[in-house]
């Protein structure tokens, strides 16, 4: 699906998504990442599935200067165990879990408002044929 939003030309925003990718300013990414005003970072959980997420992954996220973190869990809505997300609570970063489409739309809206938001995208690895 393609997304359209009028905003600052230098701002990185989601411009499309699918089950196995996101588009950021029309550039395709097929791996898990974090998008924020500071840029695009390949996530330490890249290549891993949802069940492989650890507390260390959320500790990495907590090191970023964010007010809110959107966690996109792919095409299905799945919630990480609260013991994994403790570092976000300690860093006073709000967490919202959503599917990839909702994540893209919500991030664009909040970023356009100038909010300190991050989008942690989980792209599940392809299942072997």
N, C-alpha and C positions, 0 to 999 in steps of 0.2 A: 504494500500500500504506500502511496506517496502522500507526503504531508506538505502543507504550504503555510508559511507564516512570514509576515513582513516584519523585519527587525534590523538591527545593526549589521552591516555587511561583514564585519570582522568576527561576529559571534558564531560559535560552532553550535549547530542545532541538528536534530534528527530530521532528515528529509525523506525517509522511507524505512521500511522494515519488512522482514519476512520471518518465517520460523527459524531460519538458519543464518540470519544476517541483520545488520542495521546499516543504514546509509547516514553518514554525517556530512553535511554540506556536499551531498551527491557522491561521496567517496564510500565504497563498500568495505565493511568490516565483517569478517566471518569468524571472529574469535571474541571471547569475553573481554570486556573493557570497562573502564571508568571514564565517563565524560563529565567534565566540570568546566567552570570558567578558566581554570588553569590549563586545560587541554585534554588530550586523549591519552590514556595510559592503558597498556595491555594489562589485564588483571592477573594476579598470581594464580588464579584458579582457571586460567585459560586451558582448554583441553580437558577439563574435568566436568563431571556432571553435578547436579544439585546435591546428591547424596555425599559427595566428596568435600563439600564446603566444611571448613574448620574455623575454630575461634581465631586462629592466626590470620585468616583471610579478612575477618571483620576488624581485627587489630590494625591491619594494613589500611583499611578504609577509614578507621578512626583517626589516623594520622593526618588526614586531609582536613582543611579548614572549611567545614560545611555546617550549615544549620540543619539541613535535611538531606537524607539519602534515599533515593528511590532504588529499590532492588527489583529488577525485572527477571522473573524466573522462567522465561521462555513462553511457550504457548499455554502453559498450565500455571495456575496460581498455586504456589507452594510456599509455606512459611518455614523459615529456619527455626530451630529450637532456640528458645531464649538464652540458653547457656552459651550459644555461639555468638550472639549479638551483644553480649555484656559490654564489650569495649566501646560500642557506640553509645550506650547509656552513660558510661563513665565519661565519655567525651562530650556529652550533652548534644548528640546528633540524633535528630528524629529519624525514624525508619518507617518507610511505607513500602509494602510489598505489593507488586502488581504484575500482570502479564506484560509482554514486550510492547504491545500496542499502546496500552495505557501508560506505560513508562515513557514512551517517546512523546506522546501528546502532553503529558503532565510536565515532563522536563522542559519542553519548549515553552510552555505557558509560564512556568515559574522562572526560567532563565530570562525570558523576555521582560518579566517584571523586575529583573535585577536581583532576584533572590539568590542566596548562597546555597545552591543545590548541586547534588551530584547524582549521576545515573550509573548505577552498577548493573551492567548487562551480562546475563548468563546465557551464553550460546552453548547449547548441549553438543557434545561431540557426536558426529554421525555414527550410527550403528553399522557395524560391519555387515556386508551383504552375504 
